[in-house]
Amino acid sequence: MPKRTDIRKVLVIGSGPIVIGQAAEFDYAGTQACLALKEEGYEVILANSNPATIMTDTSVADKVYMEPLTLEFLARICRMERPDAIVPGIGGQTGLNLAMQLAKKGVLAECEIELLGTDADSIERAEDRELFKELCEQIGEPVVPSQITYSVEEAITAAEQIGYPVILRPAFTLGGTGGGFA
């Protein structure tokens, strides 16, 4: 892919503290992404709340924001730094969720920031279990029976309708957090 000359400043969203399902691989990938972007001549701004990571070393990015990875702080960084683009996927589920929040709150449009990698619509379709199921059905891809529920009672009724065993999975979570088998 040719170098994008319309982009000069890139915000990389880190994955934050190490948690199960999102650990050292994101630190390594994020570090390599920052170094590669710098090597290509882009100004790299990094937001990451994990001080115990190689990624937050000042030689990895041009500016490092060691702040909580929340919509409030990311919006503030976007408005101060005015990056041309954001790389959310390097931050794993945390980065993707924050990028979606920035898009939904209008911060990306307000600051004219482009998402690099997967676009917001595709992230939404992949993360939202119902949208993903609908997409699979539209393209003729088989899917297992499923239902969306909002309470334990609804989940029990759905399990009885679908038949056991069932897998319970929340949407927009990391590594199946909150899910289980019944």
N, C-alpha and C positions, 0 to 999 in steps of 0.2 A: 504494500500500500504506500503510495507516495506521501511525503510529509505534508501535513496541513499547514499552509502558510497563513491561513486566516485565524489560526489559534496561536496565541503567544503565552497565555497564562492558564495553567490547569490546576484545579483543586482535586486532590486525592483524598477520599474519605477512608480512614483506617477502620479496622474492625474493633478497636477498643480492647478492653481487658480480655485475656484468654478465658474462654468458657468451653464447655464440652460441645463439640461439633464445630467449633470455630477457634482454631488455635494457631499454632506456629506456622502452618501453611499460608495463612493470610498475612502474617508478618513477613514471611519470606517473599511472597508474591508482591506484596505492597512495596517492599524495599526495592525489589528488582524493577517494578513499574516506575517508581520515582526516579531511580538511577537511569533507566532507559529514556524517560521523558527529558531529564536534564541533559543527557548525552545528545539528544536531538535538538537541544537548544530552547526547550520550553522552560518557562519559569514555573517551578513546582511549589504549590502551597499544599501543605499536609495538615489535616485535622485528625487527631487521634488522641484518645484519653488515656492511653496506656504508656506510662513512663518507662516500663520495663520491656521495651521493644527496640529492636535495631532500627526500625522504621523512623523513630522519632529522633535519631541522631541528626545533628545539624548538617552533616555532610550529605545526607540523603535527599533533603528537600531544601529549597531556597528559604522558605519560611515554615515554621512548625507551630501549630496552634495546639497546645496541650490543654484542651477544654473538654467538658462533658459532650458526648456525642448526642446532642438533642437538637430538635428543630430550631429552638431559640438561638443556640450558639452557632449552628451552621448557617442560619439566615443572617446573623450578624457578620460572620466571616464573609459570606457571599457579598453582602452589601459594602463591606469595607474593602475587600480585595478585588471585587469585580472580575472574577476569572472568566475566561472565554468558554471554558468547558469544565465539566466534572467527570471524574472516573469513579463511579460508585461501586462497581462489581468487585474491586480489589478489597473492599471492606466487608465482603461476605453479606450475610443477612442484614447486619447493622447498616452497612453502606447502602444496600438496596432499599431498605425501609426508609432511611433518611432521604434518599434521593426522591422517593415517591412522595414523602411529606413535603419536601421543598417544591415539587411540581404541583401538588394539589393546593398548596397555600399560595401559589402564584409567584414564589420567589425566583424560580428559574426564568419565567417570562419577564418579570420586572427587571431583573438584572441581565437579561439576554444571555443566559448561560445554556449551553448545549450539553446534553447528556452524551458522553462518549460510550460506545459499547452498545448494550441493549437499551432500546428506547423505552420510555415510560409505559406505553401501551403494552408492549411485550412483557415487561416486568409484571404489570398488573395481571395479565392473562396467565402468566406462569405461577404467580403467588396465590391468586384467588382460586380456590379449589373449584368453585362452581363455574367460573369463567373458563378455567382450563378444561373442565369436563365438557362444556358446551363447544369449545373449539375442537376437541377431539371428536365429538359426535358430528360436527359440521364437515370434517374432512374424512369421515368414515373410519376413524381409528376406534377400535373396541375399548370400552372402559368397564370396569367392574361397577355393579350397582352401588349407588351412594345417595345419601341425603344430608342436607344441612340441618343441624339442630342447634338450639339455643339454650337448652336446659337438660338436666339429667333425665327428666321424664320423657322429653322428646327423643333423646338418644336411645332410651330403652324401647320406646315404641318403634323407632326406625330399625333397631337391631332385630326386633321381632318380625318386622315386615321383610327385611332383607334376608334374615336368617343368619344363624351363628356359624362359624366365628366371624366377628367383625373387627375392624381396626378403627379406632377413634383417633382422628387427627385434627388439630386446630389449624387454621390458616395463618399465614404470615409468621411462622415461628421457625426457630433454628433447630435443626437436627431432630425434629419430632418432639420438641419440648411440649409436655402436656398431653401427649398422645398415649395410647395403650391398646391392649387387646382384650376382647371379651368373648 
